[in-house]
Structure formats: structure tokens, C-alpha cells
């Protein structure tokens, strides 16, 4: 991930196609030792590609991934259960308030 982040930082800085040396230089400037095989694999995967197009393709792929529709339905059931609990708590509080009518309280 740090190699991709370095690549993206370099492209945001105006470098259209960062080289392996560029990435290694950026990472070493912040004290990170770069693994040559990972950097070269990243460069090979992104060689001659426009980073904006790669990001757009990634967004399209992520848009097709289901994102928890079932969890939302489960959450609604839990909310209904919570509403029932609050009704029960309100009834219990009413019973507790009736203790005040007995003529004694907590601070008497």
C-alpha cells in the first residue's frame, strides 16, 4: 500500500509516469526502506496507464460490490426491539415515581 501511495503522491505532484527510482527516493526521504521487487511489480502493473483511468475503473468495480443491504434490514429489526424496551422502561419508571407518594424520598 505504501508503494501505491508513493506512486499516487508522485502523480499528484505532476510526475505522469513515476519511475522505480522516483518511488524509492520518495520513500527513503521519509525513512522507509523500499523493497525492489514490490516497486518494480507496481511499476510494471501501472506502466503506460493513466492513473485517472485506473481509479475510474476501480470505482466501477467497487460500485458493483454489494454493501450490506441485509445488515440494514437486520438493523431495522433491532430498532423495533429497542422501541419495545423503551416502552417497558417507561412503565417501570412510572412505578418508581409512585414511591414518592408514600411520604418519603431519597433526600428526606
C-alpha positions in Angstrom: 0.0 0.0 0.0 2.8 2.4 0.8 4.2 1.9 -2.7 0.9 2.7 -4.3 0.6 5.8 -2.0 4.0 7.0 -3.1 3.1 6.5 -6.7 -0.1 8.5 -6.3 1.8 11.2 -4.4 4.2 11.5 -7.3 1.5 11.6 -9.9 -0.4 14.3 -7.9 2.9 16.2 -7.8 3.0 16.3 -11.6 5.0 13.3 -12.4 2.9 11.5 -15.1 4.8 8.1 -15.0 6.9 7.8 -11.9 9.9 5.5 -12.1 11.2 2.9 -9.7 13.9 5.4 -8.6 11.3 8.1 -8.0 9.4 5.9 -5.7 12.5 4.7 -3.8 13.7 8.3 -3.4 10.3 9.4 -2.0 10.1 6.5 0.4 13.7 6.9 1.6 13.0 10.6 2.3 10.6 9.6 5.0 12.7 6.8 6.3 11.0 3.8 4.6 13.2 1.1 3.0 11.7 0.1 -0.3 11.6 -3.5 -1.5 12.8 -3.5 -5.1 10.6 -6.4 -6.2 7.4 -4.8 -5.0 8.3 -1.4 -6.5 9.1 -3.0 -9.8 5.9 -5.0 -9.8 3.9 -1.8 -9.2 5.7 0.0 -12.0 5.1 -2.9 -14.4 1.4 -3.1 -13.5 0.9 0.7 -14.0 3.3 1.1 -16.9 1.8 3.3 -19.7 -1.5 3.7 -17.9 -3.3 6.9 -17.0 -3.8 6.8 -13.2 -7.1 8.6 -13.5 -8.5 5.9 -15.8 -7.2 3.2 -13.3 -9.0 5.0 -10.4 -12.2 5.2 -12.5 -12.1 1.5 -13.4 -11.6 0.7 -9.7 -14.7 2.9 -8.8 -16.8 1.0 -11.3 -15.7 -2.3 -9.8 -16.5 -1.2 -6.3 -19.9 0.1 -7.3 -20.9 -3.5 -8.3 -20.0 -4.9 -4.9 -23.0 -5.5 -2.6 -22.7 -3.3 0.5 -24.7 -4.6 3.4 -28.4 -4.4 2.3 -29.1 -7.4 4.6 -27.4 -5.6 7.5 -29.8 -2.7 7.1 -32.8 -5.0 7.3 -31.4 -6.6 10.4 -30.8 -3.2 11.9 -34.5 -2.3 11.5 -35.5 -5.3 13.5 -33.1 -4.4 16.2 -34.5 -0.8 16.3 -38.1 -2.2 16.7 -36.9 -4.3 19.6 -35.3 -1.3 21.2 -38.5 0.7 20.9 -40.3 -2.1 22.8 -37.7 -2.0 25.5 -38.1 1.8 26.0 -41.9 1.3 26.5 -41.2 -1.3 29.2 -38.7 1.1 30.8 -41.2 3.9 30.8 -43.7 1.7 32.6 -41.1 0.8 35.2 -40.2 4.4 35.8 -43.9 5.3 36.4 -44.0 2.6 39.1 -40.9 4.1 40.7 -42.3 7.6 40.7 -45.3 6.3 42.7 -43.0 5.7 45.7 -42.8 9.5 46.2 -46.5 9.4 47.1 -45.7 7.3 50.2 -44.3 10.3 52.1 -40.6 9.6 52.0 -37.9 10.3 49.5 -34.2 9.9 48.9 -33.2 13.2 50.4 -35.6 13.5 53.4 
